[in-house]
Amino acid sequence: AFIAGVMSAVVFESGQSPHCLQAGAASRGTDAQLHSDLASLRASFDDYKQQTEKRIAALEAALEEKTKEWAARQHALRREMEAAKGEQDKRIQERLQEERRFVLEEMAIAMQVELHDDKKDLQELIKHAERSWQAALQKMLSSKSSKLMAVSRYLCVPGGQFLRTSYRYAALRDWLAGWTAVACTSMKLLYKGTRHGWHYPCLLDCIAASQGDRLLLLMRHESHVFGCLIDGQLLEPPDASASTCTSVAMLTFISLCGACNEPTKIPLPAEARKVKMAGRQGAVRGSNGAPRANIFMGGAQHAALWMGYAKPVGPSCDLRSCELWIAKEHLPTPGYLGVVCGAGRGTLSDRKTFTLTEMEVWAL
């Protein structure tokens, strides 16, 4: 209708008819009708659009609901599949375990039957191999011990000048490596009493740069040479007037000559591996709380080494003043030749309380 009205208006407006005024009036009527039709069409379109949007929203909601439902079904199906797979795997594992037990039982029975007649020969072969291994090990250790015994009286000599690679200290390194299971390839002298001085701060200054090394303390009292091996640190307390107590991984006393018939190690249990260090103006205290010494090693009624020791009140101004005792159960039997103190305790010197002739501290 709109197109027909427009075309009619165009025809009438372009002609040279005497009815032009009537055509213009008709055109204005047509425009009014056109506007009315457009408004009606727009209203219809808006209504259709709203309905369409509602349908789309309803479809989207339905799609979302279906998606959730499908996801839930997938999840449930996945759980069912996993449960079924887990049950199947469990059955397979149980069957494999049964098969394994069966095979092991069959093998054990077969081996028992096969080895029954050769059991005595096999046991004898094992014992022979064990005896040979022990003999070889004992021979090796005895050889190292014999070499060390031959040179031990020349170790830790007062004021002596020596090379750490000398054959005497090489014998000591070999002996230490034989029972520590750690290759001892070098030794560095950190402190020597007759060279650096017997005051406690002298020792602290010398060992300050060696923290982290395994330390060997060699001591001599007249003809007795002994000491201890420490797998840990000798740390100076941060407070000069206090003392510290630390546990070390290994604390083993050694006797090289004098107290035992051969070079001997005396390892201590974990509860007796305590190292107490006093500050430069402090003191390590005894069980009664009285100040006793500069350094303490041992503990728990197993063994005790006091350095810079004085009684009734310490520490001594001389680091050489020491006390050393070892509980009876840790003394080698047979082999211990030293003196016996109270409660059956022994010592690696020729007496419980003594003054050192020389002391060396080595970093291994």
RAJODA-V360663 format. One record per pair of residues at least 24 apart in sequence whose ideal C-beta (glycine too) atoms are under 7 Angstrom apart, sorted by the first residue. I is the first residue (numbers start at 1). J is the second residue. If there is no record, write none. Layout:
I,J  I,J
//
This chain:
2,34  2,37  5,30  5,34  140,178  141,178  144,174  144,175  144,178  145,175  145,262  145,263  147,171  148,172  148,175  148,256  148,263  149,262  149,263  152,225  152,256  152,257  152,263  153,225  153,257  155,218  155,225  155,256  156,218  156,219  156,220  156,225  156,358  156,360  157,358  158,194  158,357  158,358  159,194  164,188  164,189  175,263  176,229  179,265  184,364  187,362  187,364  188,362  188,363  189,360  189,362  190,361  190,362  190,363  191,360  191,361  192,360  193,319  193,320  193,356  193,358  193,359  194,358  198,318  198,319  198,320  199,319  200,280  200,294  200,308  200,319  201,280  203,319  204,236  204,280  206,361  207,234  207,361  208,236  210,363  211,235  213,363  213,364  214,364  215,361  215,363  216,362  216,364  217,359  217,361  218,359  218,360  218,362  219,356  219,359  220,356  220,357  220,358  221,349  221,350  221,354  221,356  221,357  222,350  222,357  223,258  224,257  224,258  224,259  224,348  224,349  224,350  225,256  225,257  225,258  226,254  226,255  226,256  226,259  226,348  226,349  227,254  228,252  228,253  228,254  228,297  228,305  229,254  230,275  232,275  234,275  234,277  235,277  236,277  237,277  237,279  237,282  239,279  240,279  240,280  240,281  240,282  241,279  241,281  241,282  242,279  242,282  243,276  243,277  243,278  243,279  243,282  243,283  243,284  244,276  244,277  245,274  245,276  246,275  247,273  247,274  248,273  248,275  251,297  253,303  253,326  253,348  255,348  258,350  259,336  259,337  259,338  259,348  260,332  260,335  260,336  260,337  261,335  261,337  262,335  264,332  264,335  266,326  266,330  268,298  268,302  268,303  269,302  271,299  271,300  272,298  272,299  272,300  272,302  272,303  274,298  274,299  278,315  283,314  283,315  291,315  294,319  301,327  302,327  302,330  303,327  303,330  320,355  320,356  321,355  322,354  322,356  323,352  323,353  324,348  324,349  324,352  325,352
//
